[in-house]
Amino acid sequence: MRKLCFIIPMYNAENVIERTLRSILNANLPRDFYEVIVVDDGSTDASLDVINGLRHLFPNLKTIVQENGGSSKARNAGLRETLADYIWFVDADDMVEKDISCIPQLIAAHPSVDIFSFTYNWVSESGQHVGYGQLQERVKHEIEISGREAILQGYQPGSVCGLVIRRTFLTDNNLKFKEGITQQDVELTYRMFSRASTVFFSSAVVYNYMFCPTSITRSNNVKKRMKYELDKVEIIKSFRQQAEFFKDTDPELSVAMKCYADSALFGYVYNLFKQKSKWREMGISTAALDMLKENGFYPLKIEGLGWKKKLVSKVLNIEKIIR
């Protein structure tokens, strides 16, 4: 049984998947330390041909083929397939660093840790380094803490691509990606950290997150952009539900999670206001407000805001300035 499994969801990635796989192959991990599972999510291009052409280099490579169902479904399929001790979710257009020797070292030194969190590079389309992701500057680094402590210290949910996660922690807690939504990483990671007994934040840079020109955040496709923005309401809803889940068993954690959910909600409505000129034309503003109202999130009724945000909230509650 392998110690680590790279799970890669893939959809129409014929131009980038070889680069991603070779970055794993060229990393300084022993070959018997890991396996790779690529989940083809109904690709219609030559992605699978590229994979098959690399099999002679990867005796530890598995492929799952499924009908198109989104990256959440693909990641969940990969998780069901592996028996490796740890999971690393990698996107099909990104790369791991060459020197990731810190990962087996940390696993060996901290066998009780459920989640290892690492930093990653932001890389432009031209290959230039433009910054760092998942720094988590508010959270204590290089020391074991609980996931609860991380949230109380100010953990910001984000990409799973910077996390190495104990497989049994995920399966024992029935933690999997919510299917059918975008930004599923943000939704899952908050649930994960709230349940993790022990986590470890490392400043080591192990991953390269490549900016994609076809990203939904840059797209003018109304349907895709609409879904992306409305899914944010689903994520805020999940944050609120998690806060409620801990209300009786851990009131302090519940309050911290509720504050984070409220902050995310305020930011979402404020962004609707900032983007109103563009999003009104696309119909996003109306659809988002309707969805917020259906979930009881609008008009804003957020506790614990500073006086400036309270004033802004009163303005944002004038529906016609957004709709």
N, C-alpha and C positions, 0 to 999 in steps of 0.2 A: 504493500500500500504506500502511495506517495505521501510526502509530508504536505505538499502545497499543490493546489489545483488552480491554474489560470482558466477562468471561464470568460469566453469572448462571444457576445452576441454579434451576429453578422447579417447585414442586409445590403446587397448590392455594393460590396466593398472590394471589387476586383482590383481597383487601382491602389488600394492601401493595405490590404490584409497581409500581403507578403512582408511589407515593411514592419508591420506589427509583430508578426510571428518571428521574423529574423531578429528583432530586438530582444525577444525572449531567448531565442537560441544563442545569441551572442552575449547575453548577460552572464555574469560569473557565478552561476548556480550549478551545482553538480547535476548532471542529467538525470540521475536516479532520485533527485530530491523532489521533482515536480512532474505533473502531467498537464496537458492542455486540452480543454474541451471547447471546440468551436461549435456554436449553435447557429446553423443557417436558418434564418427566419424568412424563408420563402423567397430567396434571392432570384431575380430574373436575369442576372448577368452571368459572367463567367467566374464568380467568386469560388464556387466549388471546384472548378478546374484548377484554379490557382492553389487551393488547399491540397488537392490530389497531387499536384506537381511537387509539393514539398514534403510529402509523406516519408520519403526516403531519409530525410533529415530528422524527422520526428517520430521515433518509435513509440513515444508516449503521447501521441496525438489522437484524439477521438473526435468524431464529427456526429452531430445530431442534425437531422433535417426535419423541419416542421413547416406547416403552413404559416403564412405571415400573420403574426399576432402581436408584434411589438417587442421591444427589448426586454420589458419586464417578464413576459412569458418565456422568452428565450433564456434569460438569466435563471429563472426558476427551473427550467428544464435542465440546465447544466448542473444546478445545485442538486437536483434529484439523482443525477447520474453518477456523481463522484462519491468516493469514500475517503478522500484525502482529509488530513487533519485540519488544514486551513484552506480558505478560499480567498482568491484575489480576482475581483471582477475587473476586466480590462476591456476598453472599447476598441472596436475594430480599426479605428483610424488613429489610435494613439500609440505610444511606444513606452517601454520600460527603460530605465537607465541601465547602462552597462554594468556599473558597480552597484549591486543590490545585495552584497554579502551581509549587510546589516540585518537582513530579514531572518535568515537561519540563525544568526548569532543571537538576535533578540528572542526568537522563539525558544531557543535552548536555555537562555538565561532567565526567561519569564514564562514558565510553562503554565501558569494559572491565568494568564491574560486572555480575555475573550476577544478584544479588538485592539489591534495595533494601528495607529493613525500616523501617516507619513505626509510630508510636504511634496508638492509636485510643481513642475515648471509649466508656465503658460508659454506656448510657442506659437508665433505668428505663422501665417500661410507661407511666408518666405523663409521660415526656419529660424527666425530670430527670437531669442529669449525676451519676453516682455513682462515677466513678473512671476510671482509665486502664488500658488493656491493652497488652501487648507492649512494656513499657518497656525490658526487657532491660538492667537497670541494671549488670550485671556486665561488659557488653561495651562496648568503646570505640566512641564515637559520632563522627559527622561526619568520618570518616576511612576510607579504603579499607583493609580487612584481608581475609585469606582466610577462607573458611568454616571451615577447620580451626582457625584462631586463635580464631574466635568460639566454637567448641565448647570449646576449651581454657580460654577465659576464663569460660565458664559460660552459654553460650547455652541458653535453655529453649525447646524446640519447642512450637509453638502454632498459632494460626489462620493460614491463608494470606491472609486478608482484609486483613492489614496489610502484604502483600508485593507488590511489583511485580517481575516475574521476566522475564528474557530468554527469549524463546520457544525459541531454538536451544539454549540451555543445557539446557532440559527435554528437547527432542527428541533432541539429540545423546547425552544420558546415559540415554535411555529412562526418564525420570522421569515417572510418572503416578500418579494416585490408586489405591490398592488398593481394588478394588470389593467391595461386600458387607459393609463394616464401617462402624461409626459412628466419629467422632473421627479420620477419615482424614487430617485436616490434621496432627495431631501425628505420625502415622506417616510422612507424606511429608516434612514440613519437616526432620526430622532427617536423612533420606537426602539431601535437597537440600543442606543446609549442609555436610555432610561432603564433598561433591563440588564445591562452588563454589570457583572460583579466586579470585574477588574479590567481596566483599559490602560493603554500606554501610548502617550503622544511622543513621537520622535521628530526631531528637526531634520532628519535625513531626507534628502530629495531622491525619490525612487521612480518617478513617473513623469512622462512628458504629455501634457494635455494639448493636443493640436487644435488650433482654431479652424473650424470648418466653414468654407464659404457658403455652404448650403444649410447652415444651422437654422433652426426654426426661429431663433431670436433675431435673425437677419432677414427672414423671409417676408415677402409681400403677398404670399399666398394667404388669402383671407381665411380659408377653412383651417389651415394649419395654425395660423396665428391665433385664431379664435379659440381653438382647442387648448393651445398652450396657455393662454391667459385665463381661460375658465378653469383649467386644471389647478391653477394656483388656489382657487377657492376650495377645491377638494383637499388640498394639502393643508390649508389653514383649518379646515374642518377637522382633519386628522389631528392636528396639533391640539385643538380644543378638546377632542375626545380623549387624547392621552392625558391631558391635564385633569380631566374629570375622572379618569381611571384611577389615578393615584390620590384622589381627594381625601378618602378616608384612611388609606394605609400610610400615606406619606404627604401630609399637607404642605410641608415646605417645598418639596419637589413639585407638587401640583401647582402651587402659586408661581414658582419660577417658570414652569411650562406654560401656564396661562398668560403670564407677562410676555413671554416670547411670542405666543400666538397672537396676542393683542397688538404687539409691535409689528408683526408681519401683516396683520389686517390693516392697520393704519397705513403702513407703507404701500400696500396694494391699492387702497382707495386714493391715496395721494398720487400714485402713479397714474391712475385712471384720469385724474384731473390734469396732470401734466401732459398726458398723451391725448387729450380729448379731441384736438383738431384732427388728428390722423385716425383715431379709433372710432370716432363718431361715424365717419364715412364707411368704415369697415363693419359697423354694427356691433363692435366689441363692447363699447361703453354701455349700451342698453342691455345687452345680454349679460354682462358682468353684474350690473346693478340688480337685474332681475334675480340672478342666482344668489347674490348676497342677501337680498331680501327674503328669498325662499328659505335660506338657512338662518335667518334671524341675525345676520351680521350687519345689516344696514337698515336705518341710520346707525352710525357708530355710537356705541355705548361702552366706551373703554375706560376702565378704572386705572388709577395710578399714573396718568400722564402728567407731564409738567405743564405749566400754564401756557406755554407757547403751543404745544400740541393740542391742548384743550381748545384754544382759540381757533387753530387750524381745523380741528374736528367740527366745530360749529359751522365753519364755512363749507367744509366738505359735505356736511349733511344737507346743504341746499342742493337738492337733487338735480335741478335744471342746469347747474353749472357744469355737471358731468355728462348727463344724458343729452 
